[in-house]
Amino acid sequence: MTNKLYAPILKWKSGEQAALQNLKPEQKSFIIPILELVERHEPVKILQDLETCYNLPVYVDTSYIDQDGEQHLTSLIEEAKNIKKELYPIVYFDDFPELADQLSNMSNRMLLRVPVPEEIDGPDYSNIFEKVAN
């Protein structure tokens, strides 16, 4: 894998799956997709779809699933680990330490998504990074 990577953010729908499948192998070697799951599907189905269209590592974000996004992410990462598929979780600062600790036992890499602080009373960057560092 090269040092320069492009990380496209994709909703995991049929159009995005087709786009990944149609990439040439040399193009695939320069990307690591970020999959935003917006609908709940069984982990086995997601992994089968991935195997069909893209067999390299990906990051996956389940925070857009209305119910049980964290549980779904855990199940997906666990199932990927069982079949030796490189699937890396995306976590948010709110996921520290519980979910991040749990996922770190299942995956050797994860991506931290840091929001732009928008709320006046919400956390700022120093609060976010302190929570993650602790």
N, C-alpha and C positions, 0 to 999 in steps of 0.2 A: 504494500500500500504506500502511496506517495505521502509526502508531508503536506501537500496542499489538497485540501478537501473542500467540497461544496456540500452544504447540509440543507437540501431543500426541505421545506415543511409541507407535508402532504396530508390532506384528509384521506383516510384510508377507504376510498371508494373505488368503483370499477375503473373510472377514467385514470386515476393515479396509478392503479395497478397495471393497466395497459401501458401507460407511459414508461414505467419502470421496466416492464417486460421488453419494450421495443428499443431500449438503450443498447448500444453496442458494448461488448465486454470492456473495451478500453475506457468508455464513458463511465461505466459502472465503477471502475476502479478509482475514479476521482470523486465519488460522492459517498456520503453516509446519510441516508434519508432520516428525517424526523417524522415519524408517523403519529398523527393526532387521531386517535380513534374517537369517532363521534357517535358511533352506534355500537351497542354491545353485541359481540359475536363470541362464540366459544373459542377458547384459546387454540384448540386443535384446528379449527377452521381458519383462523388468522394465520397460523403457522403453515398450513397447507397452501393458502393463497400466496404467502410470501415465498415459499419454495418454488411455486410456479413462475413467479415473475421476478424475483430478486433473491439470490441466495447468499448475499454478503451481509455483514452486520448492519443493524438498524437501531435507532433509538425509538422508544415508544412512549407516548403520553396518553394516559387514560383519563385525565382530569376533566375532559369534556363529556364523559359519560355521566348521565344524571345520577344514577344510583350505583353504589359499590365500586366506584372507580379505583379506589385503592386496592380493594380485594381482587378486582379484575386484573390489575397490574401485577399483583403478587402471583396470581394463578398463571398468568401469561409468561412471566419470567421463569417461574418454576417449571412449567411445561417445556419452554425453550431449552432450559438447562438439561432437562431429561433427554432431549433429542440432540443435544450438543449444537444448538442453533445460537449464534451470537445475537442476542436481543438485549438491549440495554435500557433500563428504566430512566424515565425523566421524572425528577422529583422537584418539589417546590420547597421554599424555606419553611413553610408550615408543616412539611412532612418530617422535619427533624425534631427529635432524634428517632422516634419510634419506627416509622415506615422506612426511613433511610437506613437505619441499622438492620432491619429485617432484610431489606433488599441487598444490602452490601454482603450478606452471607450467601446470596444466590447469584450475584453478578460481580464480575471483576471491574466493572466500569459503570458509572451512571452520570447523567447530565443534570446539572442544577439549573433550573429556569428561574431567573431573577426578574421579578416584575419591576416596572417603572413605578416608583412611589407616587401615587396620585392622590390619595386621601390625606387631608390635612392632619387628621388624628391617627393615620395609619403609620406603619413602620417606615423608617427611612433606610437608606443603604447601610448605614452603620449598624442599625438594629438587625437588619437581615443578615449581614455577614457575621455579626457576633453570634447570633443564634446558630448559624451553620457551623461556625468554628468551634463552638462549645459542644 
